[in-house]
Amino acid sequence: MAVFSKFDPFVAALAAKAHDLGSDVLAVALTNAANPPVAADAVLADLTQIAYTNLSGRIVTVASAVQVGGLFTLMVDPLILTAGGGAVAAFRYVVLYNDTAAADELICFWDIGFEVTMADTDTFDLNFDQVNGVLTVG
């Protein structure tokens, strides 16, 4: 993944108990270059997402969510997006959000650096950092 950014409201939502990163369902949303996420966005409704008609599931598997020495680290498994039944709209940004939280609160996003286009049967690997995790809070 390319450039990581945390949504500013994430920390307040974490403190307000909107997130239980160890047990909530996390998912990715995709946006294009014309509709980039911004750090001030708070909930999924703040984003203009691409159409997911021909795209596989976007649920992320949490590998671990642990605190050691006052530092919490969230690790998620890689996710392979697959186009099926037709093309998928172009996207540039991958957004991680909490699908369990009441308003689908946003967590963070990555700028891939270019528009990704997927024809029918194409795959795109979201290889989240398997060493340092998706994010750390401490």
ZIQUI-V516260 format. One record per backbone hydrogen bond with DSSP energy under -0.5 kcal/mol. NH is the residue of the N-H (numbers start at 0). CO is the residue of the C=O. Records with the same first field share a line. If there is no record, write none. Layout:
NH = CO, CO
This chain:
2 = 110
4 = 108
6 = 106
7 = 38
8 = 38, 40
9 = 6
10 = 7
11 = 7
12 = 8
13 = 9
14 = 10
15 = 11
16 = 13
17 = 12
18 = 12
22 = 19
23 = 19
25 = 23, 59
26 = 96
27 = 57
28 = 94
30 = 92
34 = 31
35 = 32
40 = 37
43 = 102, 103
45 = 42
46 = 43
48 = 46
49 = 29
54 = 51
55 = 81
59 = 25
61 = 59
62 = 60, 74
63 = 74
65 = 72
67 = 70
70 = 67
71 = 69, 136
72 = 65
73 = 134
74 = 63, 72
76 = 60
78 = 125
80 = 78, 123
82 = 121
83 = 53
87 = 117
88 = 50
90 = 115
91 = 30
92 = 30
93 = 109
94 = 28, 92
95 = 107
96 = 26, 94
97 = 104
98 = 24, 96
99 = 24
103 = 100
105 = 41
106 = 95
107 = 95
108 = 4
109 = 93
110 = 2
111 = 91, 109
115 = 90
117 = 87
120 = 82
121 = 118
123 = 80
125 = 78
126 = 124
127 = 125
132 = 128
133 = 73
134 = 73
136 = 71
